[in-house]
Amino acid sequence: MIIVVSPAAAGNDHAVTLLEFDGATGYAPGAGIITDAQGNIFGDTTIGGTGPCSGGAGCGTIYELSPPASKHGSWTFTKLHDFQGGADGEVPFDPLAQDQAGNLYGYAYGSPGTVFEVSPPARGRSAWTYNVIYTFTGGADGDLLNVQSPLLPVGGDLYGVASGGSEVCGQTGCGSVFRLTFNGSAWQQETLHAFTGGKDSGEPNWIAGPDASGAFYVSTSLGNGAIVQLAPKSGDWHATVINAFKSGGNLQAPGNLIVSPDGNVYGIASSNHGGVVFQLTPPQSGSHWVRTVIAHVDHHRYGPTSLALRRDGSFIGAIEGDFDFYAGGIFQLTPSGGGWTYSELANFNRGPDRNPLNAVDGFEGHIYGVFNGGDSSSGSLFKAR
C-alpha cells in the first residue's frame, strides 16, 4: 500500500504532523523511528494492518515514509509488511535497525518471540521481502519479554539481548547476549553470555557498540541496574560490570546506551526527580570507569526516554510524559567548553497527538519523531519545528 501524505499542522506549536496512524497503516506505535542517509523514515506499529490479532484489530505493521522530491512536495507512505501472528510474529515493539545493504531488522512478539528481516525490493520489483530469521525457544536462548534495544548489525552479523533465559532471576530468567550469523543458507544463533544474576547482573534491556576494541556495552534491569562490558578475549566473551546503580542511590534503571567515537559510553537513567543523561569515561592508568551526570532532565518529574547522537556531535532525546498531565518534549545536549549545554527544543501541548517515543535526525537536518498518541489519537509521525 502506497499513500501520498501532505504535511498538516499537528495542533502543536512545536510539531508538524507527517502521518496520522489508522487501522490501515497500523496504529499505536510502540517504539521510535529510524532514518537513513536519504531521509527515509522507517518504523513499526503494534496494532493495525490486516492480521487477525486482537479480535481483528491487526497484528502490527512495518512502514516507510519517504521524503518529497521537492521542498514543498508530499511525503510517501509505504506499508512494508502486515504481521499475521503465529509463526509470522506479531506486535513489533522495538526500534528497527538497518544494515549497510538497506535491510531492516527487528523483534516481534510470539511464543516467545522472533527476529525478522525486511529486505529492499530486488531489481525490477517493487515489494519488500519479509522473513523470520530466528524464532526463540524460551529456553537457554532466552525470550523477549522486556527488551527495549534495537538489534546491532555489525560485520554481517546481528547482536542483541534477550530478557529471559535458563537461569532463574525471579520467574523469567536472567537474560543473555546473543549473535545471529548467516551461514549462507540460514541464520544461526549463538549465546555470547548468559547472565547469572550474580556479579554479572542480569535482565538486559539495551546493547550498544562495538567500541574500537570490539567490546559491547549492555544496560541491565536487575535490582537498580548496571552497565556491563562484554569484551572478546582469547576466542571467548567476558562480562564485567563497569558501573552499578546501587540500592538506595538516586539513580536507577539505565538504558538507551550510545558508544561515542570519543570512547565514552553515554546513557539515560531515571532518578528521584525525573532522570539524567550520564557519561561513562574509560579507565586511565589502571583506574575504574567514571560515571558523570552531564544533564538533569526533569519535567514534572518525567525524565528522558530516548537518546540519539546527532551528526554534529550533539545529543537529542525525548521525554515521553503521560496521557493526562504532560505531553512530553525534546531536549538537546551540545558540547561546550569541555562540558555540555542543555536546551529544550520542544515542550509539546496537550492534545490528541502527544508523548514522543524518540527523536532522530532526518531529512534536511530536521528532527523527526513519533507520538504514541492519546485521547482519540492512534499515534502520529511528526517533524519538530
C-alpha positions as CSV (number, residue, x, y, z in Angstrom):
1,M,0.0,0.0,0.0
2,I,1.4,3.4,-1.0
3,I,-0.2,6.6,0.3
4,V,0.9,10.2,-0.6
5,V,0.9,12.2,2.6
6,S,0.7,16.0,2.7
7,P,2.1,17.6,5.9
8,A,-0.5,19.2,8.2
9,A,-0.4,21.2,11.3
10,A,-0.4,19.0,14.4
11,G,-2.3,21.4,16.6
12,N,1.0,21.8,18.4
13,D,3.3,24.8,18.3
14,H,6.4,22.6,18.1
15,A,5.5,19.9,15.6
16,V,4.1,19.3,12.1
17,T,2.3,16.1,11.5
18,L,3.5,14.0,8.6
19,L,1.3,10.9,9.2
20,E,-1.6,10.1,11.4
21,F,-1.8,6.4,12.0
22,D,-5.0,4.5,11.5
23,G,-6.2,0.9,11.2
24,A,-4.9,0.5,7.6
25,T,-1.5,2.0,8.1
26,G,-1.2,0.4,11.5
27,Y,-1.6,2.3,14.8
28,A,-0.3,2.5,18.4
29,P,3.4,2.7,17.6
30,G,5.3,1.1,20.5
31,A,8.8,2.2,19.5
32,G,10.6,5.1,17.9
33,I,11.7,5.6,14.3
34,I,15.0,5.4,12.4
35,T,16.1,7.3,9.3
36,D,18.6,6.5,6.5
37,A,21.0,8.7,4.6
38,Q,18.4,9.5,2.0
39,G,16.0,10.8,4.7
40,N,13.6,7.9,4.5
41,I,11.9,7.1,7.8
42,F,11.2,3.5,9.0
43,G,9.1,2.3,11.9
44,D,6.6,-0.2,13.2
45,T,3.2,-0.2,14.9
46,T,2.0,-2.7,17.4
47,I,-1.6,-3.0,16.1
48,G,-3.4,-2.5,12.9
49,G,-3.0,-3.9,9.4
50,T,-4.7,-7.0,8.0
51,G,-3.7,-9.6,10.6
52,P,-6.2,-11.5,12.7
53,C,-4.8,-10.5,16.2
54,S,-6.7,-8.6,18.9
55,G,-10.1,-9.6,17.6
56,G,-9.3,-8.5,14.1
57,A,-7.7,-5.2,15.1
58,G,-4.5,-6.3,13.4
59,C,-1.1,-7.7,14.4
60,G,1.0,-4.7,13.6
61,T,2.9,-3.3,10.6
62,I,6.2,-2.1,9.3
63,Y,6.3,1.0,7.2
64,E,8.4,3.5,5.3
65,L,7.8,7.2,4.9
66,S,9.8,8.7,2.0
67,P,10.6,12.4,1.8
68,P,9.2,14.6,-1.0
69,A,11.2,15.1,-4.2
70,S,10.8,18.8,-4.0
71,K,10.9,21.2,-0.9
72,H,7.1,21.7,-0.7
73,G,6.1,18.2,-2.0
74,S,4.3,15.4,-0.3
75,W,5.7,12.5,1.7
76,T,5.0,9.0,0.5
77,F,3.9,6.2,2.9
78,T,4.6,2.6,2.0
79,K,3.5,-0.4,4.1
80,L,6.3,-2.9,4.0
81,H,4.7,-5.7,6.0
82,D,1.4,-6.7,7.7
83,F,2.1,-9.1,10.5
84,Q,-0.2,-12.2,10.6
85,G,0.6,-13.7,14.0
86,G,1.7,-17.2,14.7
87,A,5.0,-18.1,13.1
88,D,5.0,-14.8,11.2
89,G,5.2,-12.9,14.6
90,E,3.1,-10.1,15.9
91,V,3.3,-6.8,17.8
92,P,6.7,-5.5,16.8
93,F,7.8,-3.4,19.8
94,D,11.4,-2.3,19.4
95,P,13.1,0.3,17.1
96,L,14.2,-1.2,13.8
97,A,17.8,-1.4,12.8
98,Q,19.3,-1.1,9.3
99,D,22.5,-2.6,7.8
100,Q,24.6,-1.1,5.1
101,A,22.7,-3.0,2.4
102,G,19.4,-1.4,3.5
103,N,17.9,-4.5,5.2
104,L,15.8,-3.8,8.2
105,Y,15.8,-6.0,11.3
106,G,13.6,-6.1,14.4
107,Y,11.9,-8.2,17.1
108,A,8.3,-9.3,17.3
109,Y,6.3,-11.0,20.0
110,G,5.2,-14.6,19.5
111,S,5.8,-17.7,21.5
112,P,8.1,-16.5,22.8
113,G,9.3,-14.2,20.0
114,T,11.0,-13.8,16.7
115,V,13.7,-11.8,14.9
116,F,12.7,-10.7,11.4
117,E,14.4,-9.2,8.3
118,V,12.8,-6.9,5.8
119,S,14.8,-6.6,2.6
120,P,14.6,-3.8,-0.1
121,P,13.0,-4.7,-3.4
122,A,15.1,-6.7,-5.9
123,R,15.9,-5.0,-9.2
124,G,12.7,-4.7,-11.3
125,R,10.4,-5.3,-8.3
126,S,8.5,-3.0,-6.0
127,A,7.8,-5.1,-2.9
128,W,10.0,-5.5,0.1
129,T,10.6,-9.1,1.3
130,Y,9.8,-10.2,4.9
131,N,11.4,-13.2,6.5
132,V,11.5,-14.6,10.1
133,I,15.2,-15.4,10.5
134,Y,15.1,-16.7,14.1
135,T,12.4,-17.9,16.5
136,F,13.3,-18.1,20.2
137,T,12.5,-21.2,22.2
138,G,12.2,-19.6,25.6
139,G,14.9,-21.9,26.9
140,A,18.6,-21.3,27.0
141,D,18.3,-18.9,24.1
142,G,16.0,-16.6,26.1
143,D,12.8,-14.7,25.3
144,L,11.8,-11.2,24.5
145,L,9.7,-10.1,27.5
146,N,11.4,-6.8,28.4
147,V,13.8,-6.0,25.6
148,Q,13.9,-2.3,24.5
149,S,17.0,-2.3,22.4
150,P,17.3,-2.5,18.6
151,L,19.5,-5.2,17.1
152,L,23.0,-4.2,16.1
153,P,24.1,-5.1,12.6
154,V,27.9,-5.5,12.7
155,G,30.0,-7.1,10.0
156,G,27.1,-9.1,8.6
157,D,26.1,-10.4,12.0
158,L,23.3,-9.3,14.3
159,Y,23.9,-8.7,18.0
160,G,21.1,-8.4,20.5
161,V,19.9,-9.1,24.0
162,A,17.2,-11.5,25.3
163,S,15.5,-10.6,28.6
164,G,14.9,-14.1,29.8
165,G,16.9,-17.3,29.8
166,S,17.7,-20.6,31.5
167,E,19.0,-19.1,34.8
168,V,16.4,-18.0,37.4
169,C,16.0,-14.3,38.2
170,G,12.6,-14.1,39.6
171,Q,10.3,-16.1,37.3
172,T,11.5,-15.0,33.8
173,G,15.3,-15.8,33.8
174,C,18.3,-13.6,33.8
175,G,18.7,-13.0,30.1
176,S,21.5,-13.2,27.6
177,V,23.5,-11.5,24.9
178,F,23.3,-13.3,21.5
179,R,24.7,-13.2,18.0
180,L,23.0,-14.3,14.8
181,T,25.2,-15.3,11.9
182,F,24.2,-16.1,8.4
183,N,26.0,-19.3,7.2
184,G,25.0,-19.0,3.6
185,S,21.6,-20.7,3.8
186,A,20.2,-19.9,7.3
187,W,20.8,-17.8,10.4
188,Q,22.4,-19.5,13.4
189,Q,22.0,-18.2,17.0
190,E,24.9,-18.2,19.4
191,T,24.7,-17.2,23.1
192,L,27.7,-15.0,23.9
193,H,26.9,-14.5,27.5
194,A,24.1,-15.9,29.8
195,F,23.6,-13.7,32.8
196,T,23.5,-15.4,36.2
197,G,22.0,-12.6,38.4
198,G,25.2,-12.5,40.4
199,K,28.3,-10.4,39.9
200,D,27.4,-10.0,36.2
201,S,24.0,-8.6,37.0
202,G,21.0,-9.7,34.7
203,E,17.9,-8.8,32.8
204,P,19.5,-6.9,29.9
205,N,17.4,-4.2,28.2
206,W,19.8,-2.5,25.8
207,I,23.0,-3.2,23.9
208,A,25.4,-0.7,22.2
209,G,28.7,-0.9,20.4
210,P,31.1,-2.1,19.4
211,D,33.9,0.2,20.5
212,A,37.3,0.3,18.9
213,S,38.4,-2.8,20.8
214,G,35.3,-4.8,19.7
215,A,33.6,-4.7,23.1
216,F,29.8,-4.2,23.5
217,Y,28.0,-2.5,26.4
218,V,24.8,-3.7,27.9
219,S,22.4,-2.0,30.4
220,T,20.6,-4.3,32.8
221,S,17.4,-4.0,34.9
222,L,18.1,-6.4,37.7
223,G,17.9,-4.5,41.0
224,N,18.7,-0.9,40.3
225,G,20.5,-1.8,37.1
226,A,24.1,-1.8,35.9
227,I,26.3,-1.3,32.8
228,V,28.1,-4.4,31.7
229,Q,31.0,-4.5,29.2
230,L,31.1,-7.7,27.1
231,A,34.6,-7.9,25.7
232,P,36.2,-10.5,23.3
233,K,39.1,-12.3,24.8
234,S,41.0,-15.4,23.6
235,G,38.1,-16.6,21.5
236,D,35.6,-16.1,24.3
237,W,33.5,-13.2,25.7
238,H,34.0,-11.8,29.2
239,A,31.3,-9.8,31.0
240,T,32.4,-7.2,33.5
241,V,30.1,-4.8,35.4
242,I,31.8,-1.4,34.8
243,N,29.2,0.6,36.7
244,A,26.4,-0.4,39.1
245,F,23.5,1.7,40.2
246,K,23.4,0.9,43.9
247,S,20.4,0.3,46.1
248,G,19.4,3.5,48.0
249,G,21.0,5.7,45.4
250,N,19.3,8.5,43.5
251,L,19.8,6.8,40.0
252,Q,18.4,3.6,38.7
253,A,17.0,1.8,35.5
254,P,19.8,2.7,33.0
255,G,19.0,2.3,29.3
256,N,19.4,3.6,25.7
257,L,23.2,3.4,25.6
258,I,25.4,5.0,23.0
259,V,29.1,4.2,22.4
260,S,30.6,7.5,21.2
261,P,33.5,7.9,18.8
262,D,35.4,9.6,21.7
263,G,35.4,6.2,23.5
264,N,32.9,7.3,26.2
265,V,29.6,5.5,26.8
266,Y,26.5,7.6,27.2
267,G,23.1,6.6,28.5
268,I,20.0,7.6,30.3
269,A,18.7,6.6,33.8
270,S,15.7,7.5,36.0
271,S,16.1,9.5,39.2
272,N,14.0,10.7,42.1
273,H,13.5,13.9,40.2
274,G,12.8,12.7,36.6
275,G,16.0,11.4,35.1
276,V,19.5,12.1,33.9
277,V,21.9,11.7,31.0
278,F,25.2,10.2,32.1
279,Q,28.7,9.6,30.7
280,L,31.0,6.7,31.5
281,T,34.7,7.5,30.9
282,P,37.1,4.6,30.3
283,P,39.8,3.8,32.9
284,Q,43.0,5.7,32.8
285,S,46.2,4.1,34.1
286,G,44.5,1.3,35.9
287,S,41.7,3.3,37.4
288,H,38.0,2.5,37.2
289,W,35.3,3.7,34.8
290,V,34.0,7.1,36.0
291,R,30.3,7.9,35.8
292,T,29.4,11.6,35.4
293,V,25.9,13.1,35.2
294,I,26.0,15.5,32.3
295,A,22.4,16.7,32.4
296,H,19.4,16.5,34.7
297,V,16.1,16.1,32.8
298,D,13.1,16.9,35.0
299,H,9.7,17.9,33.5
300,H,7.0,17.4,36.1
301,R,9.2,14.5,37.3
302,Y,9.4,13.0,33.9
303,G,12.9,12.1,32.6
304,P,14.4,11.1,29.3
305,T,13.0,8.1,27.4
306,S,15.5,8.1,24.5
307,L,18.9,9.4,23.5
308,A,20.4,9.8,20.0
309,L,23.7,11.1,18.7
310,R,23.3,13.8,16.0
311,R,25.6,14.3,13.0
312,D,27.1,17.4,14.6
313,G,28.2,15.6,17.8
314,S,25.3,16.8,20.0
315,F,22.7,14.6,21.6
316,I,18.9,14.8,21.3
317,G,16.3,12.9,23.4
318,A,12.6,12.6,24.1
319,I,10.6,12.9,27.3
320,E,7.5,10.8,26.9
321,G,5.3,12.3,29.5
322,D,1.8,10.8,30.0
323,F,-1.7,10.9,28.6
324,D,-3.1,13.4,31.2
325,F,-0.7,15.9,32.7
326,Y,2.4,16.4,30.5
327,A,2.5,15.9,26.7
328,G,6.3,15.4,26.5
329,G,9.2,17.2,24.9
330,I,12.5,17.1,23.1
331,F,15.9,18.2,24.6
332,Q,19.4,18.7,23.2
333,L,22.8,18.4,24.7
334,T,25.6,20.4,22.9
335,P,29.3,20.1,23.6
336,S,30.6,23.3,25.1
337,G,33.9,24.1,26.7
338,G,34.6,20.6,27.8
339,G,31.1,20.2,29.1
340,W,27.5,20.1,27.9
341,T,24.9,22.7,27.4
342,Y,21.3,21.6,27.9
343,S,18.5,23.2,25.9
344,E,14.8,22.4,25.3
345,L,13.9,22.2,21.7
346,A,10.2,21.4,22.3
347,N,7.6,21.1,25.0
348,F,4.5,19.7,23.4
349,N,1.0,20.9,24.0
350,R,-1.7,18.7,25.5
351,G,-3.9,17.3,22.7
352,P,-4.6,14.1,20.8
353,D,-1.0,14.0,19.4
354,R,1.4,13.7,22.3
355,N,4.0,11.5,24.1
356,P,7.1,11.3,21.8
357,L,8.8,7.9,21.9
358,N,12.1,9.2,20.4
359,A,13.7,12.0,18.4
360,V,16.2,11.5,15.5
361,D,18.0,13.4,12.7
362,G,16.4,13.2,9.3
363,F,15.6,14.8,6.0
364,E,17.3,18.2,5.5
365,G,18.7,18.2,9.1
366,H,15.2,18.4,10.8
367,I,14.3,16.4,13.8
368,Y,11.7,13.7,13.5
369,G,9.8,11.5,15.9
370,V,6.7,9.5,16.6
371,F,3.9,10.3,19.1
372,N,2.5,7.4,21.0
373,G,-0.9,9.1,20.9
374,G,-3.6,9.8,23.4
375,D,-7.3,10.5,23.7
376,S,-8.7,9.9,20.1
377,S,-5.3,9.7,18.5
378,S,-3.8,6.3,17.4
379,G,-0.4,7.9,17.2
380,S,1.4,10.1,14.6
381,L,4.7,10.8,13.0
382,F,5.9,14.3,13.3
383,K,8.6,16.8,12.3
384,A,9.7,19.1,15.0
385,R,9.5,22.8,14.2
